[in-house]
Amino acid sequence: MSIPFSVYDFSGYLVAGFLAICSVEQSSGNSWLVHQNLKVTTATWIGAADIIGHILANISSYFIEH
């Protein structure tokens, strides 16, 4: 059984997700990502960035490919 995603796909989703999270944080004036103890919440932020990256990829795929 092979995984349908490559390392490139996974890192692309993470980068897009982290940029979206950081953009929302900066535009709202909050600092919930910058001033946290990331040892406890690293897995949470990686998971959130991956999910947001997948959502952004689906939205951009809809507008670019259709």
C-alpha positions as CSV (number, residue, x, y, z in Angstrom):
1,M,0.0,0.0,0.0
2,S,1.5,3.3,-1.0
3,I,0.8,6.7,0.3
4,P,-0.7,9.0,-2.4
5,F,1.1,12.1,-1.0
6,S,4.8,12.9,-1.4
7,V,7.0,14.9,1.0
8,Y,6.5,17.8,-1.4
9,D,2.7,17.7,-1.1
10,F,2.8,17.5,2.7
11,S,5.3,20.4,3.1
12,G,3.3,22.4,0.6
13,Y,0.1,22.0,2.7
14,L,2.0,22.8,5.9
15,V,3.6,26.0,4.4
16,A,0.2,27.2,3.1
17,G,-1.5,26.4,6.4
18,F,1.1,28.1,8.5
19,L,1.1,31.2,6.3
20,A,-2.7,31.4,6.6
21,I,-2.6,31.0,10.4
22,C,0.2,33.6,10.8
23,S,-1.6,36.0,8.4
24,V,-4.9,35.8,10.4
25,E,-2.9,36.2,13.6
26,Q,-1.1,39.3,12.4
27,S,-4.2,40.9,10.8
28,S,-6.3,40.4,14.0
29,G,-3.6,41.8,16.2
30,N,-3.5,38.7,18.4
31,S,-0.4,36.8,19.5
32,W,-1.7,33.4,20.3
33,L,0.9,31.6,18.1
34,V,4.0,33.8,18.7
35,H,3.8,34.0,22.5
36,Q,3.0,30.4,23.4
37,N,4.9,27.5,24.8
38,L,5.1,25.5,21.5
39,K,6.3,22.3,23.2
40,V,2.8,21.6,24.3
41,T,0.9,22.7,21.2
42,T,3.3,21.8,18.4
43,A,1.2,18.8,17.3
44,T,-1.9,20.9,17.4
45,W,-0.5,23.7,15.2
46,I,1.0,21.2,12.7
47,G,-2.4,19.4,12.5
48,A,-4.3,22.7,12.1
49,A,-1.8,23.9,9.5
50,D,-2.2,20.7,7.5
51,I,-6.0,20.8,7.6
52,I,-6.0,24.5,6.6
53,G,-3.5,23.8,3.9
54,H,-5.8,21.0,2.5
55,I,-8.7,23.4,2.5
56,L,-6.8,26.2,0.8
57,A,-5.5,23.7,-1.8
58,N,-9.1,22.6,-2.6
59,I,-10.3,26.2,-2.9
60,S,-7.5,27.2,-5.1
61,S,-7.9,24.0,-7.2
62,Y,-11.5,24.9,-7.8
63,F,-10.7,28.4,-9.0
64,I,-7.6,27.5,-11.0
65,E,-8.6,24.2,-12.6
66,H,-12.3,24.9,-13.3
